[in-house]
């Protein structure tokens, strides 16, 4: 598996799991915004890892979700999140 494939699979998994877990993305607009947040996480955070680091860091769905949520919290703290109440 290549680094690009790993990131693509991670993005697809998060786009499937996150909306289901948190009942987010009920409307088309919410769904689009959530997908954009996941894409930004992949690009800005996960995208900085090497393939080996990705495989060591994203060992489970729980780990990936936890890191995504930490990323969102950091964005909120920095004032970069569009909605303070969203995932």
PDB file of N, CA, C and O in Angstrom:
ATOM      1  N   UNK A   1       0.837  -1.172   0.000  1.00  0.00           N
ATOM      2  CA  UNK A   1       0.000   0.000   0.000  1.00  0.00           C
ATOM      3  C   UNK A   1       0.890   1.246   0.000  1.00  0.00           C
ATOM      4  O   UNK A   1       1.896   1.309   0.706  1.00  0.00           O
ATOM      5  N   UNK A   2       0.503   2.210  -0.790  1.00  0.00           N
ATOM      6  CA  UNK A   2       1.250   3.462  -0.841  1.00  0.00           C
ATOM      7  C   UNK A   2       0.679   4.455   0.171  1.00  0.00           C
ATOM      8  O   UNK A   2      -0.411   4.256   0.708  1.00  0.00           O
ATOM      9  N   UNK A   3       1.416   5.503   0.414  1.00  0.00           N
ATOM     10  CA  UNK A   3       0.988   6.560   1.317  1.00  0.00           C
ATOM     11  C   UNK A   3      -0.313   7.195   0.813  1.00  0.00           C
ATOM     12  O   UNK A   3      -1.234   7.452   1.589  1.00  0.00           O
ATOM     13  N   UNK A   4      -0.371   7.442  -0.491  1.00  0.00           N
ATOM     14  CA  UNK A   4      -1.566   8.041  -1.090  1.00  0.00           C
ATOM     15  C   UNK A   4      -2.781   7.147  -0.910  1.00  0.00           C
ATOM     16  O   UNK A   4      -3.862   7.631  -0.574  1.00  0.00           O
ATOM     17  N   UNK A   5      -2.618   5.857  -1.129  1.00  0.00           N
ATOM     18  CA  UNK A   5      -3.717   4.913  -0.941  1.00  0.00           C
ATOM     19  C   UNK A   5      -4.180   4.895   0.514  1.00  0.00           C
ATOM     20  O   UNK A   5      -5.379   4.862   0.793  1.00  0.00           O
ATOM     21  N   UNK A   6      -3.226   4.917   1.430  1.00  0.00           N
ATOM     22  CA  UNK A   6      -3.563   4.918   2.857  1.00  0.00           C
ATOM     23  C   UNK A   6      -4.399   6.149   3.193  1.00  0.00           C
ATOM     24  O   UNK A   6      -5.425   6.039   3.863  1.00  0.00           O
ATOM     25  N   UNK A   7      -3.963   7.319   2.731  1.00  0.00           N
ATOM     26  CA  UNK A   7      -4.687   8.558   3.016  1.00  0.00           C
ATOM     27  C   UNK A   7      -6.074   8.549   2.386  1.00  0.00           C
ATOM     28  O   UNK A   7      -7.035   9.012   3.001  1.00  0.00           O
ATOM     29  N   UNK A   8      -6.189   8.031   1.171  1.00  0.00           N
ATOM     30  CA  UNK A   8      -7.493   7.944   0.510  1.00  0.00           C
ATOM     31  C   UNK A   8      -8.430   7.028   1.290  1.00  0.00           C
ATOM     32  O   UNK A   8      -9.603   7.350   1.483  1.00  0.00           O
ATOM     33  N   UNK A   9      -7.915   5.896   1.735  1.00  0.00           N
ATOM     34  CA  UNK A   9      -8.733   4.961   2.517  1.00  0.00           C
ATOM     35  C   UNK A   9      -9.137   5.560   3.856  1.00  0.00           C
ATOM     36  O   UNK A   9     -10.269   5.383   4.307  1.00  0.00           O
ATOM     37  N   UNK A  10      -8.212   6.267   4.486  1.00  0.00           N
ATOM     38  CA  UNK A  10      -8.505   6.918   5.758  1.00  0.00           C
ATOM     39  C   UNK A  10      -9.604   7.963   5.574  1.00  0.00           C
ATOM     40  O   UNK A  10     -10.534   8.041   6.377  1.00  0.00           O
ATOM     41  N   UNK A  11      -9.495   8.755   4.525  1.00  0.00           N
ATOM     42  CA  UNK A  11     -10.508   9.778   4.259  1.00  0.00           C
ATOM     43  C   UNK A  11     -11.874   9.143   4.018  1.00  0.00           C
ATOM     44  O   UNK A  11     -12.874   9.605   4.567  1.00  0.00           O
ATOM     45  N   UNK A  12     -11.928   8.097   3.211  1.00  0.00           N
ATOM     46  CA  UNK A  12     -13.196   7.415   2.938  1.00  0.00           C
ATOM     47  C   UNK A  12     -13.799   6.855   4.220  1.00  0.00           C
ATOM     48  O   UNK A  12     -15.003   6.971   4.451  1.00  0.00           O
ATOM     49  N   UNK A  13     -12.963   6.252   5.046  1.00  0.00           N
ATOM     50  CA  UNK A  13     -13.458   5.667   6.299  1.00  0.00           C
ATOM     51  C   UNK A  13     -14.021   6.739   7.217  1.00  0.00           C
ATOM     52  O   UNK A  13     -15.098   6.563   7.787  1.00  0.00           O
ATOM     53  N   UNK A  14     -13.310   7.842   7.366  1.00  0.00           N
ATOM     54  CA  UNK A  14     -13.795   8.917   8.237  1.00  0.00           C
ATOM     55  C   UNK A  14     -15.089   9.527   7.699  1.00  0.00           C
ATOM     56  O   UNK A  14     -15.983   9.870   8.473  1.00  0.00           O
ATOM     57  N   UNK A  15     -15.190   9.660   6.391  1.00  0.00           N
ATOM     58  CA  UNK A  15     -16.405  10.223   5.789  1.00  0.00           C
ATOM     59  C   UNK A  15     -17.599   9.296   5.995  1.00  0.00           C
ATOM     60  O   UNK A  15     -18.743   9.751   5.970  1.00  0.00           O
ATOM     61  N   UNK A  16     -17.356   8.038   6.193  1.00  0.00           N
ATOM     62  CA  UNK A  16     -18.443   7.101   6.459  1.00  0.00           C
ATOM     63  C   UNK A  16     -18.765   7.038   7.946  1.00  0.00           C
ATOM     64  O   UNK A  16     -19.935   7.045   8.329  1.00  0.00           O
ATOM     65  N   UNK A  17     -17.742   6.976   8.780  1.00  0.00           N
ATOM     66  CA  UNK A  17     -17.924   6.745  10.213  1.00  0.00           C
ATOM     67  C   UNK A  17     -18.387   7.992  10.965  1.00  0.00           C
ATOM     68  O   UNK A  17     -19.333   7.919  11.750  1.00  0.00           O
ATOM     69  N   UNK A  18     -17.746   9.115  10.742  1.00  0.00           N
ATOM     70  CA  UNK A  18     -18.008  10.327  11.533  1.00  0.00           C
ATOM     71  C   UNK A  18     -19.483  10.753  11.458  1.00  0.00           C
ATOM     72  O   UNK A  18     -20.090  10.985  12.503  1.00  0.00           O
ATOM     73  N   UNK A  19     -20.074  10.862  10.275  1.00  0.00           N
ATOM     74  CA  UNK A  19     -21.486  11.285  10.249  1.00  0.00           C
ATOM     75  C   UNK A  19     -22.407  10.316  10.993  1.00  0.00           C
ATOM     76  O   UNK A  19     -23.359  10.741  11.648  1.00  0.00           O
ATOM     77  N   UNK A  20     -22.127   9.032  10.894  1.00  0.00           N
ATOM     78  CA  UNK A  20     -22.959   8.037  11.563  1.00  0.00           C
ATOM     79  C   UNK A  20     -22.806   8.101  13.082  1.00  0.00           C
ATOM     80  O   UNK A  20     -23.786   7.956  13.812  1.00  0.00           O
ATOM     81  N   UNK A  21     -21.597   8.313  13.550  1.00  0.00           N
ATOM     82  CA  UNK A  21     -21.338   8.341  14.995  1.00  0.00           C
ATOM     83  C   UNK A  21     -21.981   9.523  15.695  1.00  0.00           C
ATOM     84  O   UNK A  21     -22.482   9.390  16.811  1.00  0.00           O
ATOM     85  N   UNK A  22     -21.971  10.658  15.058  1.00  0.00           N
ATOM     86  CA  UNK A  22     -22.387  11.891  15.717  1.00  0.00           C
ATOM     87  C   UNK A  22     -23.672  12.469  15.152  1.00  0.00           C
ATOM     88  O   UNK A  22     -24.040  13.599  15.473  1.00  0.00           O
ATOM     89  N   UNK A  23     -24.351  11.709  14.320  1.00  0.00           N
ATOM     90  CA  UNK A  23     -25.581  12.197  13.689  1.00  0.00           C
ATOM     91  C   UNK A  23     -25.359  13.561  13.056  1.00  0.00           C
ATOM     92  O   UNK A  23     -26.211  14.447  13.129  1.00  0.00           O
ATOM     93  N   UNK A  24     -24.202  13.708  12.437  1.00  0.00           N
ATOM     94  CA  UNK A  24     -23.868  14.954  11.748  1.00  0.00           C
ATOM     95  C   UNK A  24     -24.127  14.773  10.255  1.00  0.00           C
ATOM     96  O   UNK A  24     -24.156  13.650   9.752  1.00  0.00           O
ATOM     97  N   UNK A  25     -24.308  15.850   9.578  1.00  0.00           N
ATOM     98  CA  UNK A  25     -24.471  15.796   8.140  1.00  0.00           C
ATOM     99  C   UNK A  25     -25.871  15.408   7.721  1.00  0.00           C
ATOM    100  O   UNK A  25     -26.061  14.788   6.675  1.00  0.00           O
ATOM    101  N   UNK A  26     -26.877  15.778   8.552  1.00  0.00           N
ATOM    102  CA  UNK A  26     -28.254  15.434   8.227  1.00  0.00           C
ATOM    103  C   UNK A  26     -28.738  16.145   6.977  1.00  0.00           C
ATOM    104  O   UNK A  26     -29.447  15.557   6.161  1.00  0.00           O
ATOM    105  N   UNK A  27     -28.358  17.406   6.822  1.00  0.00           N
ATOM    106  CA  UNK A  27     -28.723  18.131   5.608  1.00  0.00           C
ATOM    107  C   UNK A  27     -27.552  18.070   4.644  1.00  0.00           C
ATOM    108  O   UNK A  27     -26.425  17.766   5.036  1.00  0.00           O
ATOM    109  N   UNK A  28     -27.823  18.357   3.403  1.00  0.00           N
ATOM    110  CA  UNK A  28     -26.769  18.332   2.387  1.00  0.00           C
ATOM    111  C   UNK A  28     -25.655  19.316   2.743  1.00  0.00           C
ATOM    112  O   UNK A  28     -24.475  18.996   2.597  1.00  0.00           O
ATOM    113  N   UNK A  29     -26.019  20.500   3.204  1.00  0.00           N
ATOM    114  CA  UNK A  29     -25.021  21.512   3.571  1.00  0.00           C
ATOM    115  C   UNK A  29     -24.149  21.034   4.728  1.00  0.00           C
ATOM    116  O   UNK A  29     -22.929  21.194   4.692  1.00  0.00           O
ATOM    117  N   UNK A  30     -24.768  20.445   5.758  1.00  0.00           N
ATOM    118  CA  UNK A  30     -24.000  19.921   6.889  1.00  0.00           C
ATOM    119  C   UNK A  30     -23.067  18.803   6.443  1.00  0.00           C
ATOM    120  O   UNK A  30     -21.922  18.722   6.887  1.00  0.00           O
ATOM    121  N   UNK A  31     -23.563  17.953   5.569  1.00  0.00           N
ATOM    122  CA  UNK A  31     -22.756  16.838   5.069  1.00  0.00           C
ATOM    123  C   UNK A  31     -21.545  17.365   4.287  1.00  0.00           C
ATOM    124  O   UNK A  31     -20.432  16.866   4.450  1.00  0.00           O
ATOM    125  N   UNK A  32     -21.765  18.356   3.458  1.00  0.00           N
ATOM    126  CA  UNK A  32     -20.672  18.951   2.672  1.00  0.00           C
ATOM    127  C   UNK A  32     -19.646  19.597   3.599  1.00  0.00           C
ATOM    128  O   UNK A  32     -18.443  19.434   3.393  1.00  0.00           O
ATOM    129  N   UNK A  33     -20.104  20.326   4.616  1.00  0.00           N
ATOM    130  CA  UNK A  33     -19.192  20.973   5.560  1.00  0.00           C
ATOM    131  C   UNK A  33     -18.378  19.940   6.341  1.00  0.00           C
ATOM    132  O   UNK A  33     -17.182  20.128   6.563  1.00  0.00           O
ATOM    133  N   UNK A  34     -19.018  18.864   6.751  1.00  0.00           N
ATOM    134  CA  UNK A  34     -18.314  17.813   7.471  1.00  0.00           C
ATOM    135  C   UNK A  34     -17.266  17.159   6.585  1.00  0.00           C
ATOM    136  O   UNK A  34     -16.153  16.893   7.038  1.00  0.00           O
ATOM    137  N   UNK A  35     -17.606  16.897   5.332  1.00  0.00           N
ATOM    138  CA  UNK A  35     -16.635  16.317   4.407  1.00  0.00           C
ATOM    139  C   UNK A  35     -15.452  17.251   4.195  1.00  0.00           C
ATOM    140  O   UNK A  35     -14.314  16.794   4.086  1.00  0.00           O
ATOM    141  N   UNK A  36     -15.705  18.544   4.136  1.00  0.00           N
ATOM    142  CA  UNK A  36     -14.613  19.515   3.982  1.00  0.00           C
ATOM    143  C   UNK A  36     -13.690  19.492   5.201  1.00  0.00           C
ATOM    144  O   UNK A  36     -12.472  19.606   5.061  1.00  0.00           O
ATOM    145  N   UNK A  37     -14.270  19.344   6.397  1.00  0.00           N
ATOM    146  CA  UNK A  37     -13.458  19.273   7.616  1.00  0.00           C
ATOM    147  C   UNK A  37     -12.592  18.027   7.611  1.00  0.00           C
ATOM    148  O   UNK A  37     -11.434  18.072   8.024  1.00  0.00           O
ATOM    149  N   UNK A  38     -13.142  16.921   7.150  1.00  0.00           N
ATOM    150  CA  UNK A  38     -12.378  15.677   7.074  1.00  0.00           C
ATOM    151  C   UNK A  38     -11.268  15.818   6.038  1.00  0.00           C
ATOM    152  O   UNK A  38     -10.136  15.404   6.288  1.00  0.00           O
ATOM    153  N   UNK A  39     -11.572  16.389   4.893  1.00  0.00           N
ATOM    154  CA  UNK A  39     -10.556  16.608   3.858  1.00  0.00           C
ATOM    155  C   UNK A  39      -9.433  17.499   4.374  1.00  0.00           C
ATOM    156  O   UNK A  39      -8.262  17.244   4.093  1.00  0.00           O
ATOM    157  N   UNK A  40      -9.779  18.540   5.125  1.00  0.00           N
ATOM    158  CA  UNK A  40      -8.760  19.432   5.691  1.00  0.00           C
ATOM    159  C   UNK A  40      -7.897  18.674   6.693  1.00  0.00           C
ATOM    160  O   UNK A  40      -6.681  18.860   6.726  1.00  0.00           O
ATOM    161  N   UNK A  41      -8.514  17.821   7.511  1.00  0.00           N
ATOM    162  CA  UNK A  41      -7.761  17.009   8.470  1.00  0.00           C
ATOM    163  C   UNK A  41      -6.765  16.114   7.746  1.00  0.00           C
ATOM    164  O   UNK A  41      -5.608  16.011   8.153  1.00  0.00           O
ATOM    165  N   UNK A  42      -7.208  15.474   6.684  1.00  0.00           N
ATOM    166  CA  UNK A  42      -6.320  14.590   5.930  1.00  0.00           C
ATOM    167  C   UNK A  42      -5.162  15.394   5.341  1.00  0.00           C
ATOM    168  O   UNK A  42      -4.007  14.977   5.422  1.00  0.00           O
ATOM    169  N   UNK A  43      -5.469  16.526   4.759  1.00  0.00           N
ATOM    170  CA  UNK A  43      -4.444  17.340   4.107  1.00  0.00           C
ATOM    171  C   UNK A  43      -3.492  17.997   5.105  1.00  0.00           C
ATOM    172  O   UNK A  43      -2.274  17.931   4.941  1.00  0.00           O
ATOM    173  N   UNK A  44      -4.046  18.628   6.135  1.00  0.00           N
ATOM    174  CA  UNK A  44      -3.243  19.434   7.053  1.00  0.00           C
ATOM    175  C   UNK A  44      -2.586  18.638   8.176  1.00  0.00           C
ATOM    176  O   UNK A  44      -1.545  19.042   8.693  1.00  0.00           O
ATOM    177  N   UNK A  45      -3.177  17.529   8.551  1.00  0.00           N
ATOM    178  CA  UNK A  45      -2.647  16.780   9.681  1.00  0.00           C
ATOM    179  C   UNK A  45      -2.101  15.428   9.245  1.00  0.00           C
ATOM    180  O   UNK A  45      -0.891  15.203   9.287  1.00  0.00           O
ATOM    181  N   UNK A  46      -2.976  14.537   8.832  1.00  0.00           N
ATOM    182  CA  UNK A  46      -2.543  13.193   8.449  1.00  0.00           C
ATOM    183  C   UNK A  46      -1.591  13.225   7.257  1.00  0.00           C
ATOM    184  O   UNK A  46      -0.704  12.378   7.145  1.00  0.00           O
ATOM    185  N   UNK A  47      -1.769  14.177   6.389  1.00  0.00           N
ATOM    186  CA  UNK A  47      -0.936  14.284   5.200  1.00  0.00           C
ATOM    187  C   UNK A  47       0.518  14.600   5.475  1.00  0.00           C
ATOM    188  O   UNK A  47       1.358  14.504   4.581  1.00  0.00           O
ATOM    189  N   UNK A  48       0.820  14.976   6.705  1.00  0.00           N
ATOM    190  CA  UNK A  48       2.194  15.304   7.081  1.00  0.00           C
ATOM    191  C   UNK A  48       3.009  14.073   7.478  1.00  0.00           C
ATOM    192  O   UNK A  48       4.228  14.153   7.626  1.00  0.00           O
ATOM    193  N   UNK A  49       2.337  12.942   7.650  1.00  0.00           N
ATOM    194  CA  UNK A  49       3.004  11.723   8.090  1.00  0.00           C
ATOM    195  C   UNK A  49       3.576  10.931   6.918  1.00  0.00           C
ATOM    196  O   UNK A  49       3.065  10.997   5.800  1.00  0.00           O
ATOM    197  N   UNK A  50       4.636  10.186   7.189  1.00  0.00           N
ATOM    198  CA  UNK A  50       5.133   9.210   6.214  1.00  0.00           C
ATOM    199  C   UNK A  50       4.217   7.995   6.273  1.00  0.00           C
ATOM    200  O   UNK A  50       3.384   7.894   7.174  1.00  0.00           O
ATOM    201  N   UNK A  51       4.357   7.078   5.334  1.00  0.00           N
ATOM    202  CA  UNK A  51       3.532   5.868   5.340  1.00  0.00           C
ATOM    203  C   UNK A  51       3.734   5.081   6.624  1.00  0.00           C
ATOM    204  O   UNK A  51       2.768   4.613   7.226  1.00  0.00           O
ATOM    205  N   UNK A  52       4.977   4.934   7.047  1.00  0.00           N
ATOM    206  CA  UNK A  52       5.242   4.203   8.291  1.00  0.00           C
ATOM    207  C   UNK A  52       4.581   4.885   9.487  1.00  0.00           C
ATOM    208  O   UNK A  52       3.996   4.215  10.337  1.00  0.00           O
ATOM    209  N   UNK A  53       4.672   6.203   9.555  1.00  0.00           N
ATOM    210  CA  UNK A  53       4.050   6.936  10.656  1.00  0.00           C
ATOM    211  C   UNK A  53       2.530   6.806  10.617  1.00  0.00           C
ATOM    212  O   UNK A  53       1.884   6.685  11.658  1.00  0.00           O
ATOM    213  N   UNK A  54       1.964   6.831   9.412  1.00  0.00           N
ATOM    214  CA  UNK A  54       0.519   6.659   9.273  1.00  0.00           C
ATOM    215  C   UNK A  54       0.078   5.309   9.815  1.00  0.00           C
ATOM    216  O   UNK A  54      -0.910   5.214  10.542  1.00  0.00           O
ATOM    217  N   UNK A  55       0.817   4.267   9.456  1.00  0.00           N
ATOM    218  CA  UNK A  55       0.452   2.918   9.890  1.00  0.00           C
ATOM    219  C   UNK A  55       0.625   2.748  11.398  1.00  0.00           C
ATOM    220  O   UNK A  55      -0.093   1.964  12.020  1.00  0.00           O
ATOM    221  N   UNK A  56       1.568   3.473  11.984  1.00  0.00           N
ATOM    222  CA  UNK A  56       1.770   3.405  13.436  1.00  0.00           C
ATOM    223  C   UNK A  56       0.752   4.259  14.194  1.00  0.00           C
ATOM    224  O   UNK A  56       0.373   3.922  15.316  1.00  0.00           O
ATOM    225  N   UNK A  57       0.315   5.345  13.595  1.00  0.00           N
ATOM    226  CA  UNK A  57      -0.568   6.296  14.268  1.00  0.00           C
ATOM    227  C   UNK A  57      -2.038   5.927  14.120  1.00  0.00           C
ATOM    228  O   UNK A  57      -2.787   5.942  15.097  1.00  0.00           O
ATOM    229  N   UNK A  58      -2.448   5.601  12.912  1.00  0.00           N
ATOM    230  CA  UNK A  58      -3.849   5.312  12.629  1.00  0.00           C
ATOM    231  C   UNK A  58      -4.058   3.797  12.647  1.00  0.00           C
ATOM    232  O   UNK A  58      -4.306   3.166  11.619  1.00  0.00           O
ATOM    233  N   UNK A  59      -3.949   3.244  13.847  1.00  0.00           N
ATOM    234  CA  UNK A  59      -3.999   1.788  14.006  1.00  0.00           C
ATOM    235  C   UNK A  59      -5.417   1.245  14.107  1.00  0.00           C
ATOM    236  O   UNK A  59      -5.637   0.046  13.935  1.00  0.00           O
ATOM    237  N   UNK A  60      -6.383   2.121  14.386  1.00  0.00           N
ATOM    238  CA  UNK A  60      -7.769   1.680  14.512  1.00  0.00           C
ATOM    239  C   UNK A  60      -8.696   2.838  14.165  1.00  0.00           C
ATOM    240  O   UNK A  60      -8.271   3.987  14.047  1.00  0.00           O
ATOM    241  N   UNK A  61      -9.967   2.505  14.007  1.00  0.00           N
ATOM    242  CA  UNK A  61     -10.957   3.547  13.758  1.00  0.00           C
ATOM    243  C   UNK A  61     -11.019   4.517  14.932  1.00  0.00           C
ATOM    244  O   UNK A  61     -11.164   5.725  14.741  1.00  0.00           O
ATOM    245  N   UNK A  62     -10.908   3.978  16.155  1.00  0.00           N
ATOM    246  CA  UNK A  62     -10.954   4.826  17.339  1.00  0.00           C
ATOM    247  C   UNK A  62      -9.798   5.819  17.352  1.00  0.00           C
ATOM    248  O   UNK A  62      -9.981   6.982  17.714  1.00  0.00           O
ATOM    249  N   UNK A  63      -8.619   5.370  16.963  1.00  0.00           N
ATOM    250  CA  UNK A  63      -7.459   6.262  16.923  1.00  0.00           C
ATOM    251  C   UNK A  63      -7.673   7.364  15.888  1.00  0.00           C
ATOM    252  O   UNK A  63      -7.389   8.532  16.155  1.00  0.00           O
ATOM    253  N   UNK A  64      -8.169   6.998  14.718  1.00  0.00           N
ATOM    254  CA  UNK A  64      -8.399   7.977  13.654  1.00  0.00           C
ATOM    255  C   UNK A  64      -9.450   8.998  14.073  1.00  0.00           C
ATOM    256  O   UNK A  64      -9.281  10.196  13.849  1.00  0.00           O
ATOM    257  N   UNK A  65     -10.532   8.524  14.679  1.00  0.00           N
ATOM    258  CA  UNK A  65     -11.593   9.423  15.127  1.00  0.00           C
ATOM    259  C   UNK A  65     -11.066  10.347  16.226  1.00  0.00           C
ATOM    260  O   UNK A  65     -11.343  11.547  16.215  1.00  0.00           O
ATOM    261  N   UNK A  66     -10.322   9.800  17.156  1.00  0.00           N
ATOM    262  CA  UNK A  66      -9.752  10.606  18.229  1.00  0.00           C
ATOM    263  C   UNK A  66      -8.855  11.715  17.705  1.00  0.00           C
ATOM    264  O   UNK A  66      -8.929  12.853  18.170  1.00  0.00           O
ATOM    265  N   UNK A  67      -8.013  11.386  16.744  1.00  0.00           N
ATOM    266  CA  UNK A  67      -7.118  12.395  16.166  1.00  0.00           C
ATOM    267  C   UNK A  67      -7.897  13.442  15.383  1.00  0.00           C
ATOM    268  O   UNK A  67      -7.545  14.621  15.402  1.00  0.00           O
ATOM    269  N   UNK A  68      -8.951  13.019  14.694  1.00  0.00           N
ATOM    270  CA  UNK A  68      -9.797  13.971  13.972  1.00  0.00           C
ATOM    271  C   UNK A  68     -10.454  14.938  14.958  1.00  0.00           C
ATOM    272  O   UNK A  68     -10.484  16.146  14.722  1.00  0.00           O
ATOM    273  N   UNK A  69     -10.976  14.406  16.056  1.00  0.00           N
ATOM    274  CA  UNK A  69     -11.624  15.260  17.053  1.00  0.00           C
ATOM    275  C   UNK A  69     -10.631  16.213  17.709  1.00  0.00           C
ATOM    276  O   UNK A  69     -10.962  17.372  17.961  1.00  0.00           O
ATOM    277  N   UNK A  70      -9.425  15.743  17.985  1.00  0.00           N
ATOM    278  CA  UNK A  70      -8.386  16.620  18.530  1.00  0.00           C
ATOM    279  C   UNK A  70      -8.053  17.741  17.544  1.00  0.00           C
ATOM    280  O   UNK A  70      -7.877  18.894  17.937  1.00  0.00           O
ATOM    281  N   UNK A  71      -7.971  17.392  16.274  1.00  0.00           N
ATOM    282  CA  UNK A  71      -7.708  18.372  15.223  1.00  0.00           C
ATOM    283  C   UNK A  71      -8.817  19.431  15.209  1.00  0.00           C
ATOM    284  O   UNK A  71      -8.535  20.625  15.115  1.00  0.00           O
ATOM    285  N   UNK A  72     -10.082  18.990  15.302  1.00  0.00           N
ATOM    286  CA  UNK A  72     -11.204  19.927  15.305  1.00  0.00           C
ATOM    287  C   UNK A  72     -11.165  20.830  16.531  1.00  0.00           C
ATOM    288  O   UNK A  72     -11.441  22.025  16.431  1.00  0.00           O
ATOM    289  N   UNK A  73     -10.824  20.266  17.686  1.00  0.00           N
ATOM    290  CA  UNK A  73     -10.700  21.075  18.902  1.00  0.00           C
ATOM    291  C   UNK A  73      -9.626  22.140  18.738  1.00  0.00           C
ATOM    292  O   UNK A  73      -9.819  23.293  19.124  1.00  0.00           O
ATOM    293  N   UNK A  74      -8.505  21.751  18.170  1.00  0.00           N
ATOM    294  CA  UNK A  74      -7.417  22.710  17.958  1.00  0.00           C
ATOM    295  C   UNK A  74      -7.852  23.819  17.004  1.00  0.00           C
ATOM    296  O   UNK A  74      -7.502  24.982  17.202  1.00  0.00           O
ATOM    297  N   UNK A  75      -8.604  23.468  15.981  1.00  0.00           N
ATOM    298  CA  UNK A  75      -9.101  24.485  15.038  1.00  0.00           C
ATOM    299  C   UNK A  75     -10.048  25.452  15.746  1.00  0.00           C
ATOM    300  O   UNK A  75     -10.003  26.659  15.512  1.00  0.00           O
ATOM    301  N   UNK A  76     -10.906  24.911  16.616  1.00  0.00           N
ATOM    302  CA  UNK A  76     -11.841  25.764  17.363  1.00  0.00           C
ATOM    303  C   UNK A  76     -11.082  26.709  18.285  1.00  0.00           C
ATOM    304  O   UNK A  76     -11.403  27.895  18.363  1.00  0.00           O
ATOM    305  N   UNK A  77     -10.088  26.192  18.974  1.00  0.00           N
ATOM    306  CA  UNK A  77      -9.297  27.001  19.896  1.00  0.00           C
ATOM    307  C   UNK A  77      -8.603  28.133  19.153  1.00  0.00           C
ATOM    308  O   UNK A  77      -8.497  29.252  19.656  1.00  0.00           O
ATOM    309  N   UNK A  78      -8.137  27.828  17.963  1.00  0.00           N
ATOM    310  CA  UNK A  78      -7.452  28.842  17.153  1.00  0.00           C
ATOM    311  C   UNK A  78      -8.436  29.777  16.462  1.00  0.00           C
ATOM    312  O   UNK A  78      -8.026  30.747  15.824  1.00  0.00           O
ATOM    313  N   UNK A  79      -9.725  29.498  16.582  1.00  0.00           N
ATOM    314  CA  UNK A  79     -10.732  30.352  15.964  1.00  0.00           C
ATOM    315  C   UNK A  79     -10.890  30.140  14.480  1.00  0.00           C
ATOM    316  O   UNK A  79     -11.396  31.013  13.776  1.00  0.00           O
ATOM    317  N   UNK A  80     -10.459  28.973  13.989  1.00  0.00           N
ATOM    318  CA  UNK A  80     -10.530  28.717  12.552  1.00  0.00           C
ATOM    319  C   UNK A  80     -11.758  27.930  12.160  1.00  0.00           C
ATOM    320  O   UNK A  80     -12.041  27.811  10.968  1.00  0.00           O
ATOM    321  N   UNK A  81     -12.499  27.388  13.106  1.00  0.00           N
ATOM    322  CA  UNK A  81     -13.684  26.598  12.795  1.00  0.00           C
ATOM    323  C   UNK A  81     -14.842  27.537  12.465  1.00  0.00           C
ATOM    324  O   UNK A  81     -15.006  28.579  13.100  1.00  0.00           O
ATOM    325  N   UNK A  82     -15.642  27.160  11.471  1.00  0.00           N
ATOM    326  CA  UNK A  82     -16.761  27.998  11.067  1.00  0.00           C
ATOM    327  C   UNK A  82     -17.892  27.971  12.068  1.00  0.00           C
ATOM    328  O   UNK A  82     -18.590  28.970  12.243  1.00  0.00           O
ATOM    329  N   UNK A  83     -18.087  26.832  12.735  1.00  0.00           N
ATOM    330  CA  UNK A  83     -19.182  26.687  13.687  1.00  0.00           C
ATOM    331  C   UNK A  83     -18.654  26.081  14.975  1.00  0.00           C
ATOM    332  O   UNK A  83     -18.157  24.955  14.955  1.00  0.00           O
ATOM    333  N   UNK A  84     -18.744  26.778  16.078  1.00  0.00           N
ATOM    334  CA  UNK A  84     -18.176  26.270  17.330  1.00  0.00           C
ATOM    335  C   UNK A  84     -18.909  25.046  17.881  1.00  0.00           C
ATOM    336  O   UNK A  84     -18.376  24.363  18.756  1.00  0.00           O
ATOM    337  N   UNK A  85     -20.106  24.754  17.397  1.00  0.00           N
ATOM    338  CA  UNK A  85     -20.876  23.639  17.920  1.00  0.00           C
ATOM    339  C   UNK A  85     -20.801  22.401  17.049  1.00  0.00           C
ATOM    340  O   UNK A  85     -21.355  21.369  17.428  1.00  0.00           O
ATOM    341  N   UNK A  86     -20.154  22.451  15.924  1.00  0.00           N
ATOM    342  CA  UNK A  86     -20.102  21.292  15.040  1.00  0.00           C
ATOM    343  C   UNK A  86     -18.871  20.445  15.314  1.00  0.00           C
ATOM    344  O   UNK A  86     -17.930  20.890  15.971  1.00  0.00           O
ATOM    345  N   UNK A  87     -18.887  19.223  14.805  1.00  0.00           N
ATOM    346  CA  UNK A  87     -17.779  18.282  14.987  1.00  0.00           C
ATOM    347  C   UNK A  87     -16.575  18.768  14.265  1.00  0.00           C
ATOM    348  O   UNK A  87     -15.532  18.115  14.294  1.00  0.00           O
TER     349      UNK A  87
END
